[in-house]
Amino acid sequence: MKKSILIVAAIAAFTFTSCKENAANKVSEENVAAAAERDEKATEFPVMTFDEKEFDFGTIDQGTNVEHTFTFTNTGKAPLVIVDAKSSCGCTVPSFPKEAVAPGETGEMLVKFNGSGKNQVSKTVTITANTKAGKETLKIKAFVNPKEGAAGAAGIQQSK
């Protein structure tokens, strides 16, 4: 019985003290406007628009170093920040701008390939940025002619 009375008294005390002030009176119009502006800008993202997302080096000799520059434009409404760029293989090295790219501005990403592998080779570069998707991809490909010694050794092993 004592516990019941104590619980009812605690609930009554909580009810009377918590409902003393109207919460709507505490809301500032300035805070509402600032929050609305912040929420509106939260939907604005940069957009990486590439001139091309895939490049073919054509036919190259094994071990030949080649490179290509991918050009992109920030067609979004917020500054573009590239956090990282990684390739699917150590034979491909991307270089990206470290500073933010403003809306409407262009940037360049240099991709170097060292000509490893043989025959048809395809590599992917994954870009991590503050775009809506968070990741963008580029592709490079080439047909790599094996070195003379490598082709001959392969032919000897196949004939056995």
C-alpha positions as CSV (number, residue, x, y, z in Angstrom):
1,M,0.0,0.0,0.0
2,K,2.8,2.4,0.9
3,K,4.5,1.6,-2.4
4,S,1.3,2.4,-4.4
5,I,0.9,5.7,-2.6
6,L,4.6,6.5,-3.2
7,I,4.3,5.7,-6.9
8,V,1.1,7.8,-7.3
9,A,2.8,10.7,-5.5
10,A,5.9,10.5,-7.7
11,I,3.8,10.4,-10.9
12,A,1.8,13.4,-9.7
13,A,4.9,15.4,-8.8
14,F,6.4,14.6,-12.2
15,T,3.2,15.6,-14.0
16,F,2.8,18.9,-12.3
17,T,6.5,20.0,-12.6
18,S,7.0,18.9,-16.2
19,C,3.9,20.6,-17.6
20,K,4.6,24.0,-16.0
21,E,5.9,25.7,-19.1
22,N,4.6,25.5,-22.7
23,A,7.3,24.1,-24.9
24,A,6.1,26.1,-27.9
25,N,7.1,29.3,-26.1
26,K,10.7,28.2,-25.9
27,V,11.1,27.9,-29.7
28,S,13.0,30.8,-31.2
29,E,12.1,31.9,-34.8
30,E,15.8,32.4,-35.5
31,N,16.6,28.8,-34.5
32,V,13.7,27.5,-36.7
33,A,15.0,29.5,-39.7
34,A,18.6,28.4,-39.1
35,A,17.5,24.8,-38.9
36,A,15.5,25.0,-42.1
37,E,18.4,26.5,-43.9
38,R,20.8,23.8,-42.6
39,D,18.4,21.0,-43.6
40,E,18.0,22.5,-47.1
41,K,21.8,22.6,-47.6
42,A,22.1,19.0,-46.3
43,T,20.4,17.8,-49.6
44,E,23.0,19.6,-51.8
45,F,25.8,17.3,-53.0
46,P,28.7,17.7,-55.4
47,V,28.4,15.8,-58.6
48,M,31.5,14.4,-60.4
49,T,30.7,14.6,-64.2
50,F,33.5,13.0,-66.2
51,D,34.3,13.7,-69.8
52,E,34.9,10.0,-70.1
53,K,34.8,7.2,-67.5
54,E,36.7,4.6,-69.5
55,F,39.9,4.8,-71.5
56,D,41.5,2.3,-73.8
57,F,45.3,2.5,-74.3
58,G,45.0,0.2,-77.3
59,T,47.8,-2.2,-77.9
60,I,51.0,-1.7,-75.8
61,D,54.1,-3.8,-75.1
62,Q,54.5,-5.5,-71.8
63,G,56.3,-3.3,-69.3
64,T,55.5,0.0,-71.1
65,N,54.4,2.8,-68.8
66,V,51.4,4.7,-70.0
67,E,49.2,7.3,-68.4
68,H,45.9,9.1,-69.0
69,T,44.3,12.2,-67.5
70,F,40.6,11.9,-66.7
71,T,38.9,15.4,-66.6
72,F,35.8,16.0,-64.5
73,T,33.6,18.9,-63.6
74,N,31.8,19.5,-60.3
75,T,28.2,20.0,-61.6
76,G,26.7,19.8,-58.1
77,K,25.8,22.6,-55.6
78,A,28.5,21.9,-53.0
79,P,32.3,21.8,-53.0
80,L,33.7,18.4,-54.1
81,V,36.2,16.7,-51.8
82,I,38.0,13.6,-53.0
83,V,39.0,11.6,-50.0
84,D,40.8,8.7,-51.7
85,A,41.3,6.9,-55.0
86,K,42.4,3.3,-55.2
87,S,43.0,0.9,-58.1
88,S,42.1,-2.7,-58.4
89,C,45.8,-3.5,-58.9
90,G,49.2,-2.2,-57.7
91,C,50.1,-1.8,-61.4
92,T,47.7,1.2,-61.7
93,V,48.3,4.4,-59.7
94,P,45.8,7.2,-59.6
95,S,46.6,10.8,-58.5
96,F,43.8,13.1,-57.5
97,P,43.5,16.8,-56.4
98,K,43.8,17.2,-52.7
99,E,42.0,20.6,-52.5
100,A,38.2,20.9,-52.9
101,V,36.7,21.5,-56.3
102,A,34.1,24.3,-56.2
103,P,30.8,23.9,-58.0
104,G,31.3,24.6,-61.8
105,E,35.1,24.1,-61.6
106,T,37.0,21.3,-63.3
107,G,39.6,18.9,-61.9
108,E,41.9,16.2,-63.2
109,M,42.7,12.7,-62.1
110,L,45.9,11.2,-63.5
111,V,46.0,7.4,-63.9
112,K,49.3,5.6,-64.5
113,F,49.5,2.0,-65.7
114,N,52.8,0.1,-65.9
115,G,51.9,-2.3,-68.6
116,S,52.0,-5.5,-66.5
117,G,50.0,-8.6,-67.5
118,K,49.4,-9.8,-71.0
119,N,46.6,-10.0,-73.5
120,Q,43.5,-8.0,-72.7
121,V,43.9,-6.2,-69.3
122,S,41.2,-4.1,-67.6
123,K,41.7,-2.2,-64.3
124,T,39.3,-0.2,-62.2
125,V,39.9,3.0,-60.1
126,T,37.5,3.6,-57.3
127,I,37.1,7.2,-56.1
128,T,35.8,8.0,-52.6
129,A,34.3,11.4,-52.4
130,N,31.6,13.4,-50.8
131,T,29.1,12.8,-53.6
132,K,25.7,11.4,-53.0
133,A,26.7,7.9,-53.9
134,G,30.1,8.3,-52.1
135,K,32.0,6.2,-54.7
136,E,32.7,6.8,-58.4
137,T,34.6,4.5,-60.7
138,L,36.8,4.8,-63.7
139,K,38.1,2.1,-66.0
140,I,41.3,1.7,-68.1
141,K,42.0,-1.2,-70.5
142,A,44.7,-2.2,-72.9
143,F,45.9,-5.2,-74.9
144,V,49.3,-6.0,-73.6
145,N,51.7,-7.8,-76.0
146,P,53.9,-10.2,-74.0
147,K,57.7,-9.7,-74.3
148,E,59.4,-11.9,-76.9
149,G,61.0,-14.2,-74.3
150,A,57.7,-14.7,-72.4
151,A,55.8,-15.7,-75.5
152,G,58.5,-18.2,-76.5
153,A,58.6,-19.8,-73.1
154,A,54.9,-20.2,-73.0
155,G,54.9,-21.8,-76.5
156,I,57.6,-24.3,-75.4
157,Q,55.6,-25.4,-72.3
158,Q,52.4,-25.8,-74.3
159,S,54.1,-28.1,-76.9
160,K,55.2,-30.6,-74.2
